[in-house]
Amino acid sequence: MLDDSLSDATRPRAIPSPSYNRPPVTEPKVHEDVPTDRTGSVRTVTVAVCTRDRQDTIHQCLASLISQDYPKDAYEVIVVDDESTDRTAEIATAFASDAPPVVRYIRQPYSGLSVGRNRAINEGNGDLICFIDDDAEATPGWLSAMVAAANRHPDVECFGGKLLLRLEGSAPRTCGKESLGATLDLGDDEQTITQVKGSNMAMLRSAFVRIGLFNPALVWRGDEENWIHRLHEQGGRALYVPQGLVWHRRLPADLRLRTLLKTRFGWGVGQVQFKRETGEPFEPRVELRVLRSALVHAVRDRCTGGLLQAAVKLGALWGGYFGELRKPKQNAPTLAPSEDLPQDRNQ
């Protein structure tokens, strides 16, 4: 049962659990009649939450989304569950509702983050698709700020909101050079940026028609970086939106050294996979040199950050020589060029 002490504004709305037998997307699709050139304002918004085994954070994430100060009938929330094995499904389905804001829960076989993001794009109806991670919490004005930025800048197709860390437990000692989670803080002024963070980003649906969807081969890391790279190659722009603030939560369990090292190791494996997909060379000598420097820093300065950087480089070496970690059960759909995407949502 969920906490009965919740206020009405954040209380999840229960409906019968949806079927888990819904067939997975086998080929990317986009809405028909979506112009590739932006001429009008954003009318509707899809908020996408891709999740897996986040029973301790998904409730607060979804509660923050249904409490936005944006008109409730102008946005929807789509939760794509990547075959969670804990109570994530139970908690997320309690938020599902046909009343505004509409909240939809979709469960898919374990396929990876990029496939989940593509599923949300396919299933959604918004002109603007806003992405937030399952361990993040949106401030009440987040959605309004992202939509306002999109309407002010019709020549921009991608937006990255301010992302700040909120440590909810004791953090290991570092010298301040190593972040304990993804952040994006470029001050309080809008500016053109070259990268966004997946925990707080938004793209126009028309941009996915023009650029294509996320690359499903990038299972572990780098799908948004790859997409932004393709956007820039085709003359697109990304904008930093400081008013669109999201808190990236780090629970006590997230701050345990073992968890941090495991996560950083996975990052390293993902970096090599990203390089393979983008044609960048894997240079083991460089990785070994940085690994040695990180270990020296960890010992000399007694800094956990050095150990975390070393874990990234060990992951990269593992990925370079032995390949990926656990692969998804489901084969991810091939990323088709945008002009080849079928336009009929029912096919």
C-alpha positions as CSV (number, residue, x, y, z in Angstrom):
1,M,0.0,0.0,0.0
2,L,1.1,3.6,-0.6
3,D,1.4,6.2,2.1
4,D,-2.0,7.4,3.2
5,S,-0.5,10.6,4.5
6,L,-0.1,12.0,1.0
7,S,-1.9,15.2,0.1
8,D,-4.5,15.1,-2.6
9,A,-2.1,16.9,-5.0
10,T,0.4,14.1,-4.8
11,R,-1.9,11.1,-4.1
12,P,-1.6,8.4,-6.8
13,R,-4.8,7.5,-8.6
14,A,-5.4,3.7,-8.7
15,I,-6.9,1.9,-11.6
16,P,-6.7,-1.8,-12.5
17,S,-3.2,-2.9,-13.5
18,P,-2.8,-3.0,-17.3
19,S,-2.0,-6.2,-19.2
20,Y,1.7,-7.1,-19.3
21,N,1.2,-8.9,-22.6
22,R,1.1,-5.8,-24.8
23,P,3.4,-6.5,-27.8
24,P,6.6,-4.5,-27.9
25,V,7.3,-2.0,-30.6
26,T,9.1,-3.8,-33.5
27,E,9.8,-0.8,-35.7
28,P,10.0,2.9,-34.9
29,K,7.0,4.9,-36.0
30,V,6.2,8.6,-35.8
31,H,3.0,10.6,-36.2
32,E,1.8,11.3,-39.7
33,D,1.4,14.9,-40.8
34,V,4.2,16.2,-38.6
35,P,6.0,19.1,-40.4
36,T,9.8,19.0,-40.5
37,D,9.8,22.8,-40.3
38,R,8.6,24.4,-37.1
39,T,5.9,27.0,-37.8
40,G,3.5,26.9,-34.8
41,S,3.6,26.8,-31.0
42,V,3.6,23.8,-28.8
43,R,0.0,22.6,-28.2
44,T,0.5,19.3,-26.4
45,V,3.4,17.8,-24.4
46,T,4.4,14.2,-23.7
47,V,6.5,13.6,-20.6
48,A,8.5,10.3,-20.8
49,V,9.8,8.4,-17.8
50,C,11.8,5.3,-18.6
51,T,12.3,3.1,-15.5
52,R,13.8,-0.1,-14.3
53,D,13.9,-1.3,-10.6
54,R,13.5,2.2,-9.1
55,Q,10.9,1.4,-6.4
56,D,12.6,3.9,-4.0
57,T,12.4,6.9,-6.3
58,I,9.6,6.4,-8.9
59,H,6.8,7.6,-6.6
60,Q,8.3,11.0,-5.9
61,C,9.2,11.4,-9.6
62,L,5.6,10.7,-10.8
63,A,4.1,12.8,-8.0
64,S,6.2,15.8,-9.1
65,L,4.9,15.3,-12.7
66,I,1.2,15.2,-11.9
67,S,1.7,18.3,-9.8
68,Q,3.1,20.6,-12.5
69,D,1.7,24.1,-12.8
70,Y,1.0,23.5,-16.5
71,P,-2.6,23.0,-17.7
72,K,-3.5,19.4,-16.8
73,D,-5.3,18.7,-20.1
74,A,-2.3,19.8,-22.2
75,Y,0.2,17.1,-21.2
76,E,0.4,13.4,-20.7
77,V,2.9,11.2,-18.8
78,I,4.1,7.9,-20.3
79,V,5.9,5.5,-18.0
80,V,7.9,2.8,-19.9
81,D,9.0,0.0,-17.5
82,D,12.0,-2.0,-18.8
83,E,10.8,-5.2,-17.1
84,S,11.4,-4.2,-13.4
85,T,11.8,-6.9,-10.9
86,D,10.9,-4.9,-7.8
87,R,7.8,-2.9,-6.8
88,T,8.3,-0.3,-9.5
89,A,5.3,-1.6,-11.6
90,E,3.0,-1.6,-8.5
91,I,3.9,2.0,-7.7
92,A,3.7,3.3,-11.2
93,T,0.4,1.7,-12.1
94,A,-1.1,3.4,-9.1
95,F,-0.6,6.7,-10.8
96,A,-2.2,5.6,-14.1
97,S,-5.3,7.6,-15.0
98,D,-7.5,8.6,-17.9
99,A,-8.2,11.9,-16.1
100,P,-5.9,14.9,-16.9
101,P,-3.1,14.7,-16.7
102,V,-3.3,11.3,-18.4
103,V,-0.8,8.9,-17.0
104,R,-0.1,5.7,-19.0
105,Y,2.0,2.7,-17.9
106,I,3.7,0.5,-20.5
107,R,5.8,-2.6,-19.6
108,Q,8.2,-3.9,-22.2
109,P,10.7,-6.8,-22.2
110,Y,14.2,-5.8,-21.0
111,S,15.4,-3.8,-24.0
112,G,17.5,-0.8,-22.7
113,L,17.0,2.9,-22.2
114,S,17.1,4.0,-25.8
115,V,14.4,1.5,-26.8
116,G,12.3,2.7,-23.9
117,R,12.7,6.3,-25.0
118,N,11.7,5.4,-28.6
119,R,8.6,3.6,-27.3
120,A,7.5,6.7,-25.4
121,I,7.9,8.8,-28.5
122,N,5.9,6.3,-30.6
123,E,3.1,6.0,-28.0
124,G,2.9,9.7,-27.1
125,N,0.9,12.5,-28.8
126,G,2.8,15.6,-27.7
127,D,4.4,18.2,-30.0
128,L,7.2,18.4,-27.4
129,I,8.6,15.3,-25.7
130,C,10.1,16.0,-22.3
131,F,12.4,13.3,-20.8
132,I,13.0,12.9,-17.0
133,D,14.8,10.1,-15.2
134,D,13.1,7.9,-12.7
135,D,15.4,9.1,-9.9
136,A,14.7,12.7,-10.6
137,E,12.1,15.2,-9.2
138,A,10.8,18.0,-11.3
139,T,10.1,21.4,-9.8
140,P,6.5,22.7,-10.2
141,G,7.4,25.1,-13.0
142,W,9.6,22.7,-15.0
143,L,7.1,21.9,-17.7
144,S,6.0,25.5,-18.1
145,A,9.6,26.6,-18.5
146,M,10.4,24.0,-21.1
147,V,7.3,24.8,-23.2
148,A,7.8,28.5,-22.9
149,A,11.4,28.1,-24.2
150,A,10.2,26.1,-27.1
151,N,7.6,28.7,-28.0
152,R,10.1,31.6,-27.7
153,H,12.7,29.9,-29.9
154,P,11.0,28.3,-32.9
155,D,14.4,27.7,-34.6
156,V,15.5,25.4,-31.7
157,E,14.6,21.7,-31.7
158,C,16.2,20.5,-28.4
159,F,16.2,21.9,-24.9
160,G,18.3,21.0,-21.8
161,G,17.0,22.1,-18.4
162,K,19.1,22.9,-15.3
163,L,19.9,19.7,-13.5
164,L,21.1,19.8,-9.9
165,L,22.2,17.1,-7.5
166,R,20.4,16.5,-4.2
167,L,22.3,14.3,-1.9
168,E,20.0,12.5,0.5
169,G,22.7,10.6,2.4
170,S,26.4,10.8,3.4
171,A,28.6,11.1,0.4
172,P,32.1,9.6,0.2
173,R,35.0,12.0,0.5
174,T,36.1,13.6,-2.8
175,C,38.2,16.6,-3.7
176,G,35.3,18.2,-5.6
177,K,36.5,17.2,-9.1
178,E,34.3,14.2,-9.4
179,S,30.5,14.5,-9.5
180,L,28.4,11.9,-7.8
181,G,25.7,12.2,-10.4
182,A,24.7,13.9,-13.7
183,T,24.3,17.7,-13.5
184,L,23.9,20.6,-15.9
185,D,24.3,24.0,-14.3
186,L,25.4,26.8,-16.7
187,G,24.0,29.7,-14.6
188,D,20.8,31.6,-15.0
189,D,20.9,32.7,-18.6
190,E,19.7,30.8,-21.7
191,Q,22.5,29.9,-24.1
192,T,23.2,27.5,-26.9
193,I,24.7,24.2,-25.8
194,T,26.4,21.2,-27.4
195,Q,25.1,18.5,-25.0
196,V,22.1,17.9,-22.8
197,K,21.5,15.5,-19.9
198,G,19.0,12.7,-20.3
199,S,17.6,13.4,-16.8
200,N,16.2,16.7,-18.1
201,M,15.8,17.3,-21.8
202,A,13.1,18.0,-24.4
203,M,12.9,17.5,-28.1
204,L,10.3,18.5,-30.7
205,R,8.5,15.6,-32.3
206,S,9.2,17.2,-35.7
207,A,13.0,16.9,-34.8
208,F,12.6,13.1,-34.5
209,V,11.0,13.0,-37.9
210,R,13.9,15.0,-39.3
211,I,16.8,13.5,-37.4
212,G,15.5,10.0,-36.5
213,L,15.0,8.3,-33.2
214,F,17.5,7.3,-30.5
215,N,20.0,4.7,-31.5
216,P,18.9,1.4,-29.8
217,A,22.3,-0.1,-30.2
218,L,23.5,2.3,-27.4
219,V,22.0,0.3,-24.6
220,W,24.1,1.5,-21.6
221,R,25.1,5.1,-22.3
222,G,25.4,7.8,-24.9
223,D,22.1,7.7,-26.8
224,E,21.3,11.4,-26.1
225,E,24.9,12.4,-27.0
226,N,24.6,10.5,-30.2
227,W,21.3,12.1,-31.1
228,I,22.6,15.6,-30.3
229,H,25.6,14.9,-32.6
230,R,23.3,14.0,-35.4
231,L,21.2,17.1,-34.7
232,H,24.2,19.3,-35.0
233,E,25.4,17.6,-38.2
234,Q,22.1,18.5,-39.8
235,G,22.2,22.1,-38.7
236,G,20.1,21.9,-35.5
237,R,20.5,23.7,-32.3
238,A,20.1,22.9,-28.6
239,L,19.3,25.5,-25.9
240,Y,20.0,25.6,-22.1
241,V,16.8,26.5,-20.1
242,P,17.8,27.5,-16.6
243,Q,14.2,27.9,-15.4
244,G,13.5,24.3,-16.2
245,L,14.9,22.9,-13.0
246,V,15.0,19.2,-12.1
247,W,16.6,17.7,-9.0
248,H,18.7,14.6,-9.6
249,R,18.3,12.6,-6.4
250,R,21.0,10.5,-4.8
251,L,19.7,8.2,-2.1
252,P,21.9,6.7,0.6
253,A,22.0,3.5,-1.3
254,D,23.2,5.4,-4.4
255,L,26.1,6.9,-2.4
256,R,27.6,3.7,-1.2
257,L,31.1,3.2,-2.6
258,R,30.3,-0.2,-4.0
259,T,27.2,1.2,-5.9
260,L,29.2,4.1,-7.2
261,L,32.0,1.9,-8.4
262,K,29.6,-0.5,-10.1
263,T,27.8,2.4,-11.9
264,R,31.1,4.0,-13.0
265,F,32.3,0.6,-14.4
266,G,29.1,0.4,-16.5
267,W,29.7,3.9,-17.7
268,G,33.1,2.9,-19.0
269,V,31.7,-0.1,-20.8
270,G,29.1,2.2,-22.4
271,Q,31.7,4.7,-23.5
272,V,33.4,2.1,-25.6
273,Q,30.1,1.0,-27.1
274,F,29.4,4.7,-27.9
275,K,32.8,5.0,-29.6
276,R,32.1,1.9,-31.7
277,E,28.8,3.3,-32.9
278,T,30.2,6.7,-33.7
279,G,33.4,5.5,-35.3
280,E,35.7,6.9,-32.6
281,P,38.9,4.8,-32.0
282,F,39.4,2.8,-28.8
283,E,42.8,3.5,-27.5
284,P,43.8,1.2,-24.7
285,R,47.1,3.0,-24.0
286,V,45.2,6.2,-23.3
287,E,42.8,4.3,-21.0
288,L,45.7,2.7,-19.1
289,R,47.4,6.1,-18.7
290,V,44.3,7.7,-17.3
291,L,43.7,4.7,-15.1
292,R,47.2,5.0,-13.6
293,S,46.7,8.7,-13.0
294,A,43.3,8.1,-11.3
295,L,44.8,5.5,-8.9
296,V,47.7,7.8,-8.0
297,H,45.3,10.6,-7.3
298,A,43.1,8.3,-5.1
299,V,46.0,7.2,-3.0
300,R,47.9,10.5,-2.8
301,D,44.9,12.7,-2.0
302,R,42.8,10.0,-0.3
303,C,40.0,10.9,-2.8
304,T,37.2,8.6,-3.6
305,G,36.8,10.5,-6.9
306,G,40.1,8.9,-8.1
307,L,38.7,5.5,-7.4
308,L,35.5,6.3,-9.4
309,Q,37.5,7.6,-12.3
310,A,39.6,4.4,-12.2
311,A,36.4,2.3,-12.3
312,V,35.3,4.1,-15.5
313,K,38.6,3.3,-17.1
314,L,38.5,-0.3,-16.0
315,G,35.0,-0.5,-17.5
316,A,36.3,0.9,-20.7
317,L,39.1,-1.6,-20.9
318,W,36.7,-4.4,-20.1
319,G,34.3,-3.2,-22.9
320,G,37.2,-2.8,-25.3
321,Y,38.5,-6.3,-24.8
322,F,35.5,-8.4,-23.7
323,G,32.5,-6.6,-25.0
324,E,29.2,-5.6,-23.3
325,L,27.8,-6.5,-19.9
326,R,24.4,-8.2,-19.8
327,K,22.5,-7.7,-23.0
328,P,18.8,-7.1,-23.2
329,K,16.6,-10.1,-23.8
330,Q,14.8,-8.4,-26.7
331,N,16.5,-7.5,-29.9
332,A,16.3,-3.7,-30.2
333,P,14.7,-2.4,-33.4
334,T,17.0,-1.0,-36.1
335,L,17.2,2.7,-36.2
336,A,15.9,3.8,-39.6
337,P,16.8,7.1,-41.2
338,S,14.0,9.6,-40.6
339,E,12.9,9.7,-44.2
340,D,12.3,5.9,-44.1
341,L,10.2,5.9,-40.9
342,P,6.7,4.6,-41.6
343,Q,4.1,7.4,-41.1
344,D,1.1,5.2,-40.4
345,R,0.8,4.7,-36.6
346,N,-1.5,1.7,-37.1
347,Q,0.8,-0.3,-39.3
